[in-house]
Amino acid sequence: MPKLKSGTIIPTDEENITITEQAHSDDTVLTDQQLATMKPISEFPELEVLAKRGRPHKMNPKQSTTIRLDAEVLGFFKQHGKGWQTEINDILRDYVQEHRS
């Protein structure tokens, strides 16, 4: 059995029974014959874009940088909790938009 990522939730036996019953009622259970006739997605080049894994690439990704801030400034934003870096980014973006010529 492959190693699972941390946080993977495995259904209980009861949940697995419910899932299987739902699949049967939806008629989504594949027979052994159907499974045997399946082909790998690599045989369908037009579907290659659907086979890519992971998050889609952003059109304008953020860039990593190092910046030195006063302890007081950094503490102010960090006390707001999760998302403090995004908050700084939003404030700087607003500043840039206001000061563009």
Contacts in CASP RR format, 6 or more apart in sequence:
PFRMAT RR
TARGET T0000
AUTHOR 0000-0000-0000
METHOD contacts of the structure
MODEL  1
MPKLKSGTIIPTDEENITITEQAHSDDTVLTDQQLATMKPISEFPELEVL
AKRGRPHKMNPKQSTTIRLDAEVLGFFKQHGKGWQTEINDILRDYVQEHR
S
4 10 0 8 1.000
11 19 0 8 1.000
20 29 0 8 1.000
23 29 0 8 1.000
41 47 0 8 1.000
41 48 0 8 1.000
41 50 0 8 1.000
41 51 0 8 1.000
42 48 0 8 1.000
42 51 0 8 1.000
62 89 0 8 1.000
77 84 0 8 1.000
77 85 0 8 1.000
77 87 0 8 1.000
77 88 0 8 1.000
78 84 0 8 1.000
80 87 0 8 1.000
END
